[in-house]
Amino acid sequence: MSEDGRGLRRVEHAMGTVFSFDIHDARTAAIDAALSDAVAWLHHVDEVFSTYRSDSTISRLARGEIALDACSSEVREVLDRCARAARATEGWFSPTPGGALDPSGLVKGWAIERAWQMLREAGAHHVCVNGGGDLQLSGESAPGTPWRIGIAHPLRPGELYAVVTGNDLAVATSGTAERGAHILDPHTGAPAAGLASVTVVGSRLTPTDVYATAAFAMGERAEDWLEHLDGHEGFAVLPDGRSWRTRGFPGRFADT
């Protein structure tokens, strides 16, 4: 954990990715404790929801070793949110995309948002929690300066395609650049291939992350869907390098 004139920064490996906490408030005992609790929360989520751990609750539930009513309230909450997300996206988001239980498309955003909320409740107002490129932000990066979030170009390693600017927002990107074709079309079970990446911006990361996953699975259908999705904006890069964006997307682009 590092500290400078702007606050605190901590990097943590959990859930198979890298999380960073940037807190641009004066350091207090309450914020220190909340940061420790937030890190512990992420590791707890991994223990409960990881599909790569055979002893996790979600793996045991998927194998039928335990029943849902024997699971914790947080497991029931996540699966209820998944069911609502599936209805809201007409099945383009699914907790069983390949036929097996896997709520990962919702869990990371939900976990990040909860960690951010812990810090907010402890008095941190200028916060960015980043988990593998999915972010929940509030306040400012410096007095009078909004947060600026670079969105990587999925086809040109090392280049930015866009920069999103704002104060209180959530940003989620789904694509193939880092993990390959890992998002499935839940209607066919085949890897989604219509887009190279899609970024969605909203106010809270749990639905924003879900909508990014659903939009990526939709492919070419996603543009019209995101254009009419209340409270959210998006942009996408196609496999041939072309792109599109919704009318209200809060970003600047390399081609403008």
Secondary structure, 3 states (H helix, E strand, C coil): CEEECCEEEEEEEECCEEEEEEECCCCCHHHHHHHHHHHHHHHHHHHHHCCCCCCCHHHHHHCCCCCHHHCCHHHHHHHHHHHHHHHHCCCCCCCCCCCCCCCHHHHHHHHHHHHHHHHHHCCCCCEEEEECCEEEEECCCECCECEEEEEECCCCCCCEEEEEEECCEEEEEEECCCCCCCCECCCCCCECCCCCEEEEEECCHHHHHHHHHHHHHHHHHHHHHHHCCCCCEEEEECCCCCEEECCCCCEEECCC
